[in-house]
C-alpha cells in the first residue's frame, strides 16, 4: 500500500459500519444532511467510509485480476477481464446507493463473487467469466431467490433487491 494511502487509512479507518442492514443509521444521516450543510456531509465519515470501501474493492479486484488458471489447485479458471469489469460496474452502482459488500472473492467456476451478509440472510452477485451476472439471495430457512441481471432485473435494481432481502 502506498504511504499516502496508508496514512489516510490510519487516520480514517474504514470500519464496516455501513452494511446494508444499517438502513436506520443511513436514514438518520440523510435527515441530518437535509437539516445541515450538504458540504459537511460529503466530508463526513459515512461518505468517506463508502469511498474507502470502493477503493478497497478496487484493490481486491486488482489482486483477483492477477490470479492464473488453477489458482485454487482444483482447476478453477482465473477471473476474466470481462468478469472484473462487470463486478466493478456493480460495485460502483452499489457505492452510489451506500451499500458495501462483506467480501469479494474469486469464484471457483470462474469470475468474481461479491457477498453481502446480514445475520441469517445472505446474498451474492456472481460475475461470470462470460459476462453473465446473477444475484442470489438466501436465508437459513432454505429460501433461495435467483435473478439474472439484465434479464430478470436491471443493474439499477440490484440495490433495491438487496435492501429488501437483507433488511
C-alpha positions in Angstrom: 0.0 0.0 0.0 1.5 3.4 -0.9 2.5 5.6 2.0 -0.1 8.3 1.3 -2.9 5.7 1.2 -1.6 4.1 4.4 -1.7 7.5 6.1 -5.3 8.0 5.0 -6.3 4.6 6.3 -4.5 5.2 9.6 -6.4 8.5 10.2 -9.7 7.4 8.6 -10.2 3.6 9.2 -12.9 2.0 7.2 -15.0 0.1 9.8 -17.8 -2.0 8.3 -20.4 0.5 9.7 -22.4 0.8 6.6 -23.5 -2.7 5.8 -26.8 -2.9 4.1 -28.6 -3.7 7.4 -27.8 -0.2 8.8 -30.7 1.5 7.0 -31.9 3.3 10.1 -28.4 4.8 10.6 -28.4 5.9 7.0 -31.8 7.5 7.3 -30.6 9.4 10.3 -27.5 10.6 8.4 -29.8 11.7 5.5 -32.1 13.6 7.8 -29.2 15.4 9.4 -27.8 16.2 6.0 -31.1 17.8 4.9 -31.1 19.9 8.0 -27.4 20.9 7.8 -24.9 21.8 5.2 -24.5 19.3 2.3 -20.8 20.1 2.1 -20.4 18.8 5.6 -22.0 15.5 4.7 -19.5 14.9 1.8 -16.6 15.2 4.3 -18.3 13.1 7.0 -17.3 9.6 7.9 -20.2 7.8 6.1 -19.2 9.2 2.7 -15.5 8.5 3.2 -16.3 5.0 4.5 -18.1 4.2 1.3 -15.4 5.7 -0.8 -12.7 3.9 1.1 -14.8 0.7 0.6 -14.8 1.3 -3.1 -11.0 1.9 -3.1 -10.6 -1.4 -1.1 -12.8 -3.1 -3.7 -10.6 -1.7 -6.5 -7.6 -3.1 -4.7 -9.3 -6.5 -4.2 -10.3 -6.6 -7.9 -6.8 -5.8 -8.9 -5.4 -8.7 -6.8 -8.0 -11.0 -8.2 -7.2 -10.0 -11.7 -3.7 -11.3 -11.2 -4.9 -14.9 -10.5 -4.0 -17.5 -13.0 -5.9 -20.7 -14.1 -5.8 -23.4 -11.4 -5.4 -20.7 -8.7 -7.3 -23.0 -6.2 -5.3 -26.1 -7.3 -8.6 -27.7 -8.4 -8.6 -26.3 -11.9 -10.6 -23.1 -11.4 -10.3 -20.7 -14.2 -8.9 -17.2 -13.4 -11.3 -14.3 -13.4 -11.6 -12.8 -16.9 -11.2 -9.1 -17.6 -14.9 -9.1 -18.5 -16.0 -10.5 -15.1 -13.8 -8.0 -13.3 -15.2 -5.1 -15.4 -18.8 -6.3 -14.6 -18.0 -6.7 -10.9 -16.6 -3.1 -10.8 -19.7 -1.8 -12.5 -21.9 -3.4 -9.9 -19.7 -2.1 -7.1 -19.9 1.4 -8.4 -23.7 1.2 -8.6 -23.9 -0.2 -5.1 -21.5 2.5 -3.8 -23.8 5.3 -5.0 -26.6 3.5 -3.0 -24.4 3.3 0.1 -24.2 -0.5 0.0 -20.9 -2.1 0.9 -20.1 -5.7 0.3 -19.0 -8.1 3.0 -16.3 -9.7 0.8 -15.2 -10.0 -2.8 -13.7 -13.3 -3.9 -12.7 -15.3 -7.0 -15.4 -17.8 -8.0 -14.3 -21.5 -8.3 -16.4 -21.6 -11.5 -14.5 -18.6 -12.9 -15.3 -15.0 -12.3 -15.9 -12.8 -9.3 -18.4 -13.2 -6.4 -19.5 -10.3 -4.3 -21.0 -11.3 -1.0 -23.4 -9.4 1.3 -24.1 -10.9 4.8 -26.6 -9.8 7.4 -27.4 -12.2 10.2 -29.4 -15.1 8.9 -29.8 -13.6 5.4 -27.1 -13.6 2.7 -26.8 -12.7 -0.9 -24.1 -12.7 -3.6 -23.6 -11.4 -7.1 -21.9 -13.9 -9.3 -20.0 -12.1 -12.2 -19.2 -15.0 -14.6 -16.2 -15.0 -17.0 -18.6 -14.9 -20.0 -20.2 -11.7 -18.7 -23.3 -13.2 -17.2 -24.3 -11.8 -13.8 -26.6 -13.4 -11.3 -28.0 -12.2 -8.0 -28.6 -15.0 -5.5 -30.4 -14.2 -2.2 -31.0 -16.9 0.5 -31.6 -17.4 4.2 -31.1 -20.2 6.8 -34.7 -21.5 6.1 -33.5 -22.7 2.7 -35.4 -19.9 0.9 -33.5 -19.0 -2.3 -34.2 -16.4 -5.0 -32.0 -16.3 -8.1 -32.3 -13.4 -10.5 -30.3 -13.0 -13.7 -29.1 -9.4 -14.0 -30.0 -8.0 -17.4 -32.9 -10.4 -17.9 -34.9 -10.7 -14.6 -33.6 -7.4 -13.1 -31.6 -4.4 -14.3 -28.3 -3.4 -12.7 -30.0 -0.3 -11.2 -32.5 -2.6 -9.3 -29.8 -4.6 -7.5 -29.7 -2.2 -4.6 -33.4 -2.3 -4.1 -33.5 -6.1 -4.1 -30.5 -6.4 -1.8 -32.0 -3.9 0.7 -35.4 -5.6 0.7 -33.8 -9.0 1.2 -31.2 -8.2 3.8 -33.2 -5.7 5.9 
